[in-house]
Amino acid sequence: MLRGRRVVLGVSGGIAAYKAIEVCRRLVDAGAFVSPVLTPDSLHFVTTQTFSALASEPARTSLWDSPEPSPHTALGQRADLVVVAPATARVLAAYAMGMSDDLLVATLLATRAPVIVCPAMHTEMWEQPAVQANVALLRERGVTVVDPVAGMLAGGDVGVGRLAEPADIVAACDRVLGGGDLAGLRVLVTAGGTREPIDPVRYIGNRSSGKQGHALADEAAARGAEVTLVTSAGRPAAPGVEVVSVETAAQMEAAVAARSDDADVIVMAAAVADFRPKAVADDKLKKGDGVPEVVLEPTPDILAGLGARKRPGQTLVGFAAETSDVVANAAEKVRRKNLDLIVANDVSAPGVGFEHDTNAVVLLREDGSREDVPLADKRAVARAVLDAVLDLRSQATR
Ligand code: C5P
């Protein structure tokens, strides 16, 4: 969706301006016509020459140094999208207040195109109520905010405030312009292992890290889907993913039930507990009271429930974490749970499944066909799963 689109790339004066060079290059690589607008302060960190060399036209820095009589209105009117990366506290404030004090803010005020701001600053500044109020106001007005992430900041500090990754910023641009092969699809993903309480401090859990489910949600969002992620993993998700945090199988079931009717694609990557304590003690069980007898009961099978009420046009994907007879067990689950696809893995193999950054899976379809995805990082596995989903959906409409 970026191909042939006119994108104004605004760069303001923070150390993260160096990452805007990568954003510029990626936008150009995706086929966009990129017009860089650099604030005077950004020139302390990056040069006009760098952007002029990489972008589609020379970088502009001022209202007064351009051959056009009115550069801000020319840029604003021509733009299909304006993205500001990094957006400093000053630019956010000036834009929120309508104070046109440089070419970038003037362009933001002169455009009717969608706007994305990518704030980056020290944690103390980012958390300042004044900054948060400006960001909230911009959001309310329809501006897309690609939130900063946690990590190393200038001067060696660590905290929230780091500019989002260039790839995520470009994915947000693509999404705002309606791009990606999953655009228009609502995708519901579950991730993580559920925790079933025994008492207020103890629970029955499993080794799932949620990495595969989160990679699926991030990949679906990067490809333009509207994504909801129901997760127990407590991990960050890519900008644009709606995150619903849960802990138990019952909470996950309720969160999924509330959203499943609207979903075009549901991917149950979560490792849902099969059993939970029948009764949860109100107080912490005391060692002195002897060894407790924990009686278990089955949890609801969320996926089987979804399969039983699957609506036409809905694609249902399950996961099967196995330690033996991987394919046979997975094939039985596809049928029993009325799935379109199951992602099966042998979690006892090295580098595969729980906690690892990599995975190796077999994709089994309801028609019995099979595709092997060899060991790869979980984002690549997510790509293969979503490719298979798209293929299934295009077959269904043929
Ligand atoms: O039958 P099994 O638990 O191995 O099936 C795994 C698949 O079923 C996964 O997709 C998992 O998310 C889902 N599941 C579920 N509810 C349960 C147990 C598993 O939705 N209670």
Boltz pocket constraint, residues with backbone or C-beta under 6 A from the ligand:
constraints:
  - pocket:
      binder: B
      contacts: [[A, 249], [A, 268], [A, 269], [A, 270], [A, 271], [A, 272], [A, 273], [A, 274], [A, 299], [A, 300], [A, 301], [A, 302], [A, 303], [A, 304], [A, 317], [A, 318], [A, 319], [A, 320], [A, 321], [A, 333]]
      max_distance: 6.0
